[in-house]
Amino acid sequence: MLTKYILFISLLSLIFVKLPSARSQCVDLNLFDHTQRHGKLCPQIEDSLKKGSSSLLNPIDAPLEQIENNNMIQILFTCDEKNKPELCKKAKLAFQNVANVISDTLDFKVPIIINASFTQICGNFMNCDPTKPGPLGAAGPSRLIPLKDDDGKTRLYPQSLVKQFKLEKHPEFSEVDIQAGFNSEISTFWFRGDPEIGVDQVDFELVLIHEFLHGLGFLSSWDDYLSLDNPTALTPFPSFLITTDDLSSNIGPIKFTGFQEYPFDRYLSLTKDNIPLSSITDKINQFANSTTTFANEKEFTDAFTNSSQYLECKQMLQNSITRNSIVFKLPDDDLYPIETSLVPYKSGSTLKHGDYDSFSNSTDFLMRWKSPRQVTMENLLSVNGNDTNYINPIGPKTLKVLEVLGYTIKNNNNKVQTDNEVKQDDNQHNLQSTSGTESTTIHSSTLLHVLLMTITILLF
Ligand SMILES: [Zn+2]
């Protein structure tokens, strides 16, 4: 028994003992402007969590309201309470309920801090096309932190996941783990206590859970970072192209240090030949060695698009629009099909979700790229395959994905309370309604999906 224990500890230490150098560069993401990806020097520091400097919020430093309902998910909530007191109240309750669902499901070792706002997004955070439906919102890790895995590859980990590892030393943390912003100006969201949900409405809580899972790391880095408007080839995240604190990305020489995956990407494989996407990343990163520099971004792009490695990237785009071509490998030869059926490629949707058809009418419906319309947390039967036993909106396979990434799943994950302390008038809800239909436009019309390539964007 002791031998097994020691072996287990040894294996664990092997996995994460190697950390990046003290001058490693993290990536800070701006929720509503992907051009604002800032490289952030995040030197190794002693375990700050033990000292409490990052895990505990200092109310003096936190100008936002902290929702005090949950020890393991701390939400800094901001809302236009003055002008929309009732709406803010409903949104706040939704955040509380979602915090309970997630912390009843995942066994966090260290509290997750979420900066959540329910506010007017258009005009404040981004310009919106008035002729199109407004964006629903967005959520994502506030910082990506490079960690070296046991396969020797350095991947960009979402901060919330890094915290769970409780490393003795780690790159410096940002103040919050997940950024989330949702649009208070649209009528798409349905809240507890509202009249019966409309055919075009989505349960705000389901949206929040979906988004928070992206923020926790349900997120692939593969995207077309070099040609935003006209996707032609996919790569993992080009961390060598991001803006640093004092240097514009368009100025000065670029040193190619390789494209970087997120932890999610480690488990992706092509179905046709069982090749891990990580080996494709390796091939692509043979483009240049670490000493190769380019005068500017254009010179790099020109050289890269003319390289043999670029052909791999173009093939990856083809894979991403070919259904059943990519899976997330789960333990025991179980597979989680990844969304590769959208044509044309949709940044923010493709590869960042489970396969739509595979998970329709299943308990793993949640991480599809479109949110289910006219479905509430209280009655998931119309989307979960009519399963009356599994009430958690986070399905069993989705939980396995999170477990593989490094989170611990609680044993009682199907007994989560989805209506904690919620008082409501039964007459306002038709629990027998199973007429849920899927949105056909919301996800694709969400400008954010285009804008937020690395953050997960708001989906639906
Ligand atoms: Zn999504």
Boltz pocket constraint, residues with backbone or C-beta under 6 A from the ligand:
constraints:
  - pocket:
      binder: B
      contacts: [[A, 210], [A, 214], [A, 348], [A, 352], [A, 353], [A, 367], [A, 368], [A, 369], [A, 456], [A, 457], [A, 458], [A, 459], [A, 460]]
      max_distance: 6.0
